[in-house]
């Protein structure tokens, strides 16, 4: 008699945050459509207020989220892989492997955008667009990793080979995202700086 089992475990780029901000408001979703529409993504927002660049920056600094290493940034992207495969008679079936991906993007949600006059508001918009683009690029790396992980798992010959493929791809995705942050200064070289020095 053949029996089929389902094996699953979670791999994620970060430990759960102590306290996540709430789900994105409609205001934030409208301001960040690229992030809001990204597949398998939950968008969260921490509220920011202020009527000048300085007060907005102070508000961001008070509330910005931490990455897995505990360093705080204006925005953070986390991802989690859930590899699954079937087993029969105590043997893994690599051809059955699938990988589910869950992404979380945390962004500042400026409640007082309309209070920033003219050029100051435009400067915020440029910064915010660059910040969103940077975080979505992190999500793209994670998404590509899910596809690579599934291919590598299906190419394995046994359970150990699949687990090694999962660990290898997960490590490569983390390294690629770390390198991207190093190259861009966490988005600063891409324009994610607010306020800019005059």
N, C-alpha and C positions, 0 to 999 in steps of 0.2 A: 504494500500500500504506500502510495506517495503522499507525502505531506508537504505543504508549502508554508514557509514562515516569512515574515517581513521583518527586516532588520533596519533600524534607523538610529542615527545619532546626530547631534548638532555640532557644527563647527562655526564659530563666529570670530570676527576680527576683534571683538572687544567683549569685556565683561559687561553685564547690564549696568546701565547708569544708575546711581543711587536713586535719583528721582527724575524721570523724564518730564519735559514740559508737556503741556496739553496738545491735543491734535490741532492741526493748522486751522486758523480761522478762515472764513471766506476771503477776507482781506488779504491774507498771506497767500492763499491758493491763487488768487487773481494776480498777485505781484510776482509769483514764481511758477508760472504755468509749466515750464520745462521740468522742474522738480516734481510738481504735483501730478504730472502725467507720466512720469517715468514708471515702467513696469515693475510690479512687485514692491512698490515703495510706499511707506507710510511717511507723511510729511508732518513734522511737529514744529511748533513755534513758541519761542519765549518772548513775552511782550517787552518792547522797548519804547521808551517815551523820551521826549525832549523837544525843545523849540529852537535849539541851536546845535551846530555840529559838536560843540564841546559837551553839552548836556546829553546828547544822543550817545556819544562815545562813553560817557560815564555810565549811562544806563546799560549799554552793552557789556561793559566791563564788570558790572555788578551781577549780571545774570547769565553770561555766556557759558555754554556747556563744556564739559571736560571730555577729552579723548580717552582711550583705554589706558594710557600711561598717566592719566591724571592732569595733563596739561590742558588748559582752557583755551578755546578758540571761538571766534565769532560764529562759526558753523561747524557741525560735525556730521560725518556720514558713517554709519555702521552697517554691517551686513552680516548675515548668518546663512550658512549653507545647511541643508538637511538632505544628506545623501540617503537613498533607500535602495535596497535590493532584495530579491527573493532568495530563499534557500530551499533546498529539497534534499532529504535524507542526510542532513548534516553538512551539505555542501552549498557554497554560495553559487549563485548564477549571475556572473558578471553581465551577461547580455540583458538582464532585467534592470540594470542600474538606472536610476533617475536622480536628479538633483533639483531640489526646490530651493529658491533663493528669496530671502526677505531682507529688504533694505529699509533703513530709517535715515532720513535726512532732517537735521535740526537746524533751523534758520532763525535769525532775529525777525520779529514781527513788529514793525514800526507803527505804533498806533497813532502817532502825531505827524505823519508824513505831510499832511496838508498845512501844518504849522511852519514848515521849513520854506522860506521864501526863495523864489527864483533860482538863482545859481546854486544855492545850498541844497534845495530839493533835487536839482538835476545832478549834483555831485553824489547825493545819496543814491539816486537811481542807478548811476554808473557803477558805484561800489556794489550795490546789491545785485545787479545783473552779473557782475564779475564773480561775486561770491557764489551765486546760484550755479553759474557755469562751472566753477571749480568743483563744487560738491557733486554735480551731476557727472563730471568726469570721473570722480571716485566711484560713483555708482556704475558707470560704464565698465570700469576695470573689474568690479565685482561681478557684473553680469557676464562678461567674457570669461571670467574664472569659472562660473557655474557651467558654461558650455564646455570648457576645456576639461573640467572635472568629470562630467558625464562621459565624454569620449574616452578619457584615460581609464575610468572605472570599467567601461565596457571592453576595453582592450586587455584588461587583466585576465589572469587564468584562475585565480582563486581568491579567497577572502583576504589573505594577507596582502596580495597584490592590489586589491581594491582599496584597502585601508591605506596602503602606502601611496597610492595615487591621490587619494583624498588629502592626506597630509601634505604631500608634495605640492599640489595645486594651491591649497590653502596658504601655505608658506609663501609661494610665489606671488599670489595676489597681494598678501600683506606687504611683501617687499616692494612690489610695483607701486602700491599706493604710498608707501613711505618715501620711495625715491621721487615720486611726483611731488610730494609735499616739500622735500628737500630742494628740488629744482626750482620750485615756484615760490618758496618761502611761505607755504600754506596759502597760496593764491595771491600774495602781495605783488609779485612780478606780473600778474595777469590783471591787475587793477583792483583787487579786493583790499583796498586801504581806505579807511574813513576815520576822521577827515584827512585829506591829503595836506601835506605841508605846503605852505604858500611861498 
